[in-house]
Amino acid sequence: MEKMLVENIAPSIRASNTHLQTFTFTKVDMGEKPLKVIGVKVHTGVNKKQILLDLNLSYVGDVQIDVEVKKFFCKAGVKGMQLHGMLRVILEPLIGDVPIVGALTMFFIRRPTLDINWTGMTNLLDIPGLSSMSDTMIMDSIASFLVLPNRLLIPLVSDLHEAAQLRSPIPRGVVRVYLMEAKDLQSKDKYIKGMIEGKSDPYAIVRVGTQVFTSKVIDEDLNPKWNEMYEFIVHEVPGQELEVELFDKDPDQDDFLGRMKLDFGEVFKARVLEEWFPLQDGGRARVHLRLEWHTLMSDGSKLEQVLHWNKTISSKPEPPSAAILVVYLDRAQELPLKKSSKEPNPMVQLSIQDVTRESRVVYSTVSPVWDDAFRFFLQDPTTEDIDIQVKDDNRQTTLGSLTIHLSRLLSADNLTLDQWFQLENSGLNSRIYMKLVMRILYLDAPEVCFNTRPCPPGHLNVTEGAHIGSSVDKSPRPIKASPDAEFGTESVIRIHLLEAENLIAKDNFMGGMIKGKSDPYVKVRLGGQKFRSRVIKEELNPHWSEIYEVVVNNVPGQEVEFDLYDKDVDKDDFLGRCRIPLRRVLSSKFVVEWLPLEDVKSGRLHVKLECLPPTPSAAELEQVLMVNSLIQTPKSDELSSALLSVFVDRAADVPLRKGSKPPSPYVSLSVRGVSYKTKVSSQTVEPVWDEAFSFLIKRPHTESLELQVKDDGRILGSLSLPLSQLLAAEGLVLDRWFQLGNSGPAIQVLMRVQLGILISQHSGVEALRTVTGEENEEGSQKGSETELYIREDGDSGSTQELRQRLPHANSNLELSNSPLGQLSLTVWYNMDARKLVVIVHACRNLKSGTRDTPDPYVSLILLPDKSRVTKRKTTVRKKTHNPEFNEKFEWDVPLEEAHRRKLEAYIKNSVSFMSRGEPIGKVHIDLSQKDLSQGAPQWYDLKDDKTSS
């Protein structure tokens, strides 16, 4: 028991809540009172390779267990405990030498009765996040840990190879439980102090051990019909029980309506059992159940028949399964190290469709041993895959991955794969050892005939085929979509969180005798979206310069809310709040204001809000991308240049399911990781959705709208629509039927897709233009335009790629006659961020002092200060006379100070790692003579310079 508490229960408690990460057992004393075995039952003839015992236990002990949560200096414990229940003990495997038995496996088939006398329980529940927990919930958690499918394995011999299989053996079978209806339930809803008798709002809880399902609530009905189906994995027969409890749903506490229990041994004998079961403590109430025992077959000969049978079953809330999969996760070898060259803490995520399981974490090793097992239900093993991700324990770093098509198991012996698997996206020798066992669910009952229409269990698993009707009666197919008048009228609000002043100091020391400062951050809310700024350490006048974007409509009553807090170790302190009505931003299009903070003594917040209505003009896109590249802040996401509005009207020619049943299709749409789903259109081949969605678009030239039509997770057809097609369309709109690919019949979807460019009128960038003529007093020349990309602060691998049009270095038009070449720069002052911005675009026709092709780079200095603080340098471009850099650099200087500075750009040839670089030429720009409000690129002639910087 002590080992189980320390090694199993304690880690589970620590992982269950972030506030319990320092939870430990400080004392485990099982006392002097012994555990009593009231009775023993030996099961004979079940399996000759094991000995199976049932022990009727009763324990009223003087156990003393102390626990501590060090983070909160909290101590609690247990002083006395009672436990009563039936413990199953399996002695397996039997071996031919002492100790005769290789291991003991113990578990409770049913929940035992557990009563714990707590000490310090009030202290424990005072911990943040635990105040909502109750004594009962804690006891339920501990009790469920000891109940099937959880097992306690005690190896009696070393090197027990079957440990995982013993801890999680192949189940005995699967029982499909049809909760159909109930009759004569008691009325629990009474009115006027019981003078008027109402009805009940019944629902059912269906439980097998720790497997629990809850039915839907039927309002005001004493004879409810649910027609729901649930599947339970059964491990022990006889022994495991089905328990059904009925309750009346109430606002406060639900009323009990009765319960029934049934040992699965009865279902195993009958194979199919359909009865009205009386409810204990329910008066004359009865519940109608159908139970089917599905045998687990180790070959795929019946799979096609099972799939055909399942297609005739209309079940809720989930479709029926055709098979189960048990995965025994053994070990991995030679996993890659972390980027810091440290050994990882590997864990494994296993996913089939939308179900994901996780292994435990093994710390500090490249060859972990997990020895875990997992079970999955499979609806169609011929089409499903299992996705395996080996990750570090932070869930962010992937150490390797693997996808296995489950159809491989259908051709394997005994439907089993037991082998090493090579990991992808991992080391050369990284591999993982697993055993995958599939079993087909087969209902072997006389009433089941797979070759004809199946006999209906009540009214549950029969769905009449949809009557398609005559095409003469159909209304003509519309040519264009029909969205409502509000479609496409959304705007984008760009929120600039700039700075704050005179915030309250919350960090005081020595009982308030010494005044500190605060570590402020801001929470921003608008239109159901929430943003949180970064924390500025020890500052009462913080500068954030962060930008957020929200798609909004003209619904009245909306506000832009700002809440300021001081970041602390325990609870963050409130620093004030302010808000702006959205209608003010929508009407004025632009608001820049110092907002006084409410509910505090001092402080104000400086914000700028701009309304960007979408404009259907692709001609403005390049200017928008240039402006975004200049006002982009390093701490914010890439700014959006367009708004995509999608109206999904309907679909046509959706194929029937197998068995001529109509599908229930829905549409999923996604752009750059942002995804939405329509509602499900139930049982129709002509679904109508009539729904609209909006997406913020960063780079329309390169992004696509991905669309899939699905039926119960199965993809019926897909479409990838490049947004470049919208840029070429009239009015940036496509409104028509779209043919889907990857589909059998020709499925079509009627949509209206439109793009609007987000043009900022208050960006602070003036007189933007493309370089088309002589713009530079030192030698700007004409050139053809080409698309380049700007990267942040010299990071050539940054994802912040921003499109820009510049004259190409190899233009055939007349170029400058500068003997050393030219350099293209954008020099601009960002008023919002209070930063001088320089973008190094490219060089052309560079001359080198040697015969070899140079390896050029650009070094920037903000004079008169030549210290390392003002120096910036691009990356080196290898072997080229016409390098393209497209790197952005910033200096935190006031505008007045920037006008007193001079910018020098040195173009150098990188000769060796140790040298400073061979000078090619330089550009000298007196910023006092330059209009820093203009953000256009310019070409500068290089001057001769033999000195190094």
Buried (B, 14 or more C-beta within 10 A) or exposed (E): EEEBBEEBBBEEBBEBBEBBEEBBBEEBEBBEEEBEEEEEEEBEEEEEEBBBBBBBBBBBBEBBBBBBBEBBEBBBBBBBBBBBBBBBBBBBBEEEEEEEBBBBBBBBBBBBEBEBEBBBBEBBBEBEEBEEBEEEEBBEBBBBBBBBBBBBBEBBEEEBEBBBBBBBBBBBBBBBBBBBBBBEBBBBBEEEEEEEEEBBBBBBBBBBBBBEBBBEBBEEBBEBBBBBBBBBBBBBBBBBBBBBBBBBBEEEEBBBBBBBEBBBBBBBEBBBBBBEBBBEEBEEBBBBBBBBBBBBBEEBEBBEBBBBBBBBBBBEEBBBBBBBBBBBBBBBBBBBEBEEEEBBBBBBBBBBBEEEBBBBBBEEEBEBEBBBBBBBBBBBBBEBBBBBBBBBBEEEBBBBBBEBEBBBBBEBEEBBBBEEBEBEEBBEEBBBBBBBBBBBBBBEBEEBEBEEEBEEBBEBBBBEEBEEEEEEEEEEEEEEBEBEEEBBEBBBBBBBBBBBBEBBBBBEEEEEEEEBBBBBBBBBBBBEEEBEBEBBEEBBEBBBBBBBBBBBEEEEEBBBBBBBBBBEEEEBBBBBBBBBBBBBBBEEBEBEBEBEBEEBEEBBBBBBBBBBBBBBEBEBBBBBBBBBBBBBBBEBBBBBBBBBBBBBBBBBBBBBBEBEBBBBBBBBBBBBEEEBBBEBBEBBBBBEBBBBBBBBBBBBBEBBBBBBBBBEEBEBBBBEBBBBBBBEBEEBBBBBBBEBEEBEBEBBBBBBBBBBBBBBEBBBBEEBEBBEEEBBEBBBBBBEBBEBBBBBEBEEEBEBBBBBBBBBBEBEEEBBEBEBBBBBBBBBBBBBBBBBBBBBBBBBBBEBEEEEEBBBBBBBBBBEEEEEEBBBBBBBBEEBBBBBBBBBBBBEBEBEEBBEBBBBBBBBBBBEEEEEBBBBBBBBBEBEEBEBEBBBBBBBBBEEBEEEB
